[in-house]
């Protein structure tokens, strides 16, 4: 998922400090019962409005670590997790990224949730050649895909950054095709929250909807954290759209659909994976029924490959749900664990170990919970499957799963 205005200042300062911290790391490789202790970091929002999703990511990583330790996947190594709360803010993400880089025991990091945070975290990790795998980032510029839209050559900006999910330039058009071709929508309103994720997704959706023949109204914007959308809704009502696409996340989307329906504008609100969360329905209540959200990958509970994961997740007793990104985080953590098993077995340590893990992650090719886990030369997943969900009777129900053509 998700535009760092603050990060443009924060990141260079933090990266500049890495050379100093690398010379005197405070946390060295420890030992546990004769084993060496190595760490997988997590960067995600563990507090605030997005904490349920962030904690689902953390839990997915925790489960992968516990299973690897129980199976003694890496002989002589005990894995631990260091989960850092980025609070869904770019500047905080840069700070916690620097903290993880400075810990010599950290061999890879899963996260972050938001693309806007990733734009602060990825440069820090790349400077240290520390593998960073996101379960959810869909911003196109993180792997240089933004150049493709301009007819330019794609260049990878961060050598150690990977993701196990599809991108906005695929997700947005996929959702637009469904709205226009499957649902027959003719006049579509577009709203986004000005953040990298929301704006990018809305732009991609609008372009494809126009291409498909729909009338797309001028884009409206809101601010993250807004609660009162009466002015927006009054304007939208005057334009009589039959569909609203929202680029952003569920805290604002849930309030928009609730206030929109209460004001008599009874049209579906659709969004991307930032809307696909149980709390969207919890906040919006019955107003959410009939709304849509696209998500990256196939429905976890419909995949045979995910049955054991879901059973294990439930048995572990985590309080936050696995969806939407727990399974993807589990796969991301396992990509790091498998890469570590190969690299550590070669006797490498320190920076050489981190370097080798990045190389091994790049060569990943295994059957994961969410599908086959492998990456192209830019760090993007080779799995381009997406799903449209519809809210029915208080739950997101899969409406269509396919690859964007």
WOCORQUI-V395624 format. One record per helix or strand of 3 or more residues. SS is the DSSP state (@ for helix, = for strand). FROM is the first residue (numbers start at 1). LEN is the number of residues. If there is no record, write none. Layout:
# WOCORQUI-V395624
{{SS:FROM:LEN} {SS:FROM:LEN}}
This chain:
# WOCORQUI-V395624
{{@:7:17} {=:30:3} {=:35:10} {@:51:20} {=:77:9} {@:90:12} {=:106:6} {@:115:13} {=:132:3} {@:140:4} {@:146:4} {=:161:3} {@:168:15} {=:187:6} {@:196:16} {@:230:10} {=:243:5} {@:250:13} {=:268:4} {@:278:11} {=:292:5} {@:300:3} {@:304:13} {@:326:19} {@:350:13} {=:365:3} {=:372:4} {=:385:8} {=:395:9}}
